[in-house]
Amino acid sequence: MEIVDFDSNLWNIAVQTHLKVHEALMTNEFIRLHGIYRIDQSWLWDWIISAAQLNILGKRKDFVLHGCKMYQCRFRHSKAQETIRTCFYEIFKNSDLKQKMNFDDVFVRPEMPYVLTDRVLSTLKQVCFNMNIKQPILITGAEGCGKSELLLTLASFCGQRVHQLNITPETEPSALVGQLVPNDDKDESGPNYGKTLIWQNGCVTQAYTNGQWVLLDNLGTAESSVLERLNPVLEQKPMLILTEKGDVDEQIMHENYQLVATMTPPDTRQQLQMNLTGSGNELSPALYNRFAVIHMQDLTFDITHDSDELKMIAKALLSDESDVDHQLV
């Protein structure tokens, strides 16, 4: 791709349009009808980069229509697509934006909305309450019930960056707090130039010091050494000292820091199998007590008894055209 000149006016109006779409997607009415879409800057970058590749950055009309198509392609509902066209029209005032468009020349996969069902809302209310009182949160529930997606969606809603770590029996404490790594910096003006090893913060340390969230998935599979290293930040007054780095002073905890975790509690048969293989264990009562533990109910897949939740999900994932049947059976 050739280098293109930076057009501040074009960039500003593209950002303005993106923010207009973001605002529309966050309204109660849009979420009720279509679900939550985790819109982020990647949508904007995809538009700009694609326009540059097609060499239409200097062609205002083509640039606008292409962006409108790309944003619309992320939705399956025609009414949601209409909302996108309205947002673009309010910024660019182009009459072509009021018409339905052909997406054959745009290759963008539709996004998966997160649907706020009663089951999800019940869990979400408990999570928000415990976040307000600054508690570490552990969500338990069956595999695939939506624990991680709920937390990631909430973080997106709050404008928070999440450091997500999928814990396995092979995960080491360094993944949480950090470690010394070889220095590959060749820039003579860089602060680490000439050093053989430099310190690299782990996911918990990054979130702790920068005021972000850290999501530890599958906490029940962690080895005891990982859980022991996690203990100080789970105290009523969290504390983090990077002893591995040689520090003796506490790190300053940012007020927006939040630790959340998920795990699937093993049933009796699973627990026996894991004890034999050493692949995971139930958390100790002492460790449970350090968290605000919230249980998320599993999704019921009994389509013979008109599941309202399944209907809501099917309605959000399928097109809303009149010829589409949303019935489960």
Steps between C-alpha positions, in 0.01 A plus 500: 500500500636842405557771758211749499498858622338561837182705465410636844154613387418155361633331813303729733173444317557122493559502877190715546295247303640208698408672827151568366455130424642407841248728670210348304607144588509580871138619526253292700269463199774367270624252763144380566439435130838376383724418798835646605766543230856551621587784264862613529768686306567196280176582312637844417845371405347234273311776318805725459738220394249348258438842343875553463539160331221591257660842442182692589624708792501803273153428362263620768180342366658159438673514837174572682295235318772238553514575874123485532496160326777366725322606818164364379655163412570441869126469570246240387192708587374733228377744767849511652643567153248781462629650826854497357386674180327766709820565698704539182236724342492732803874557458544504122153610375527276193159394362644166378543399864122483546469210253558130569839394370650200325778344711640265235824702469564514877642209696432555870371223723189579707571554869353280773280707733479428872136456595381628838268222609353474850766242590780732388349807667468318832873420494592845371326676788698298754827569317437875489408512870825329604705718266360806675638374831834409337480125554697245293232308313482130413223385267430129505284306260490229235729517199356714224239676717647844414714590803795653315285665233294670770812650659653603166173662394472687829859622464426623148191676631712671768776593253750285689793309356515135611814288541363148446697191599375148439652303788618141449699263723811624315440867588778642718487787753708712261199523269323688779769724648771515233851378427842597371527453124785549247528856372456526124504881492759620246406868525797687649270776625266254675493475882594130494786519252803303615309292756514123466175435686198721556191459715168421331184539706246217515128545445413560867778755545399688185138523612596580861723796413317636192143485630376225270320170542661157508294194413632162615309223323487143633643593840430150630773353278775717652788338687542582870804721429287722275223529760751578776651782292152636442411511872640848586285676238190322629533641851249754633780753451674372182877506496745426219878492541706383203749292696594316180631832372688571821255763625425550869241777462132451425363584157244780505156362422296705253146576619346349184676164537268199506574126516239258366524126450295209371495129566287194437439318831565128447226251578585182690599304190712783359667555837600133521642508148694821565642366824628195313651704217607801706341732241306718741357534852217661688605827664551500875232658723755763608558604139129504422451738793734753338261537206145613455378172350216526249342198337371532144222264401547292187300561185209257462501324163157341530342620176184298567396746771511838322815643659466879509878537525567284195240697307667828595841370392362361174328831428825692560716269290267458202381759253187696592359476148135390491579175316731374779340256747627549856310203642717231661300204370 
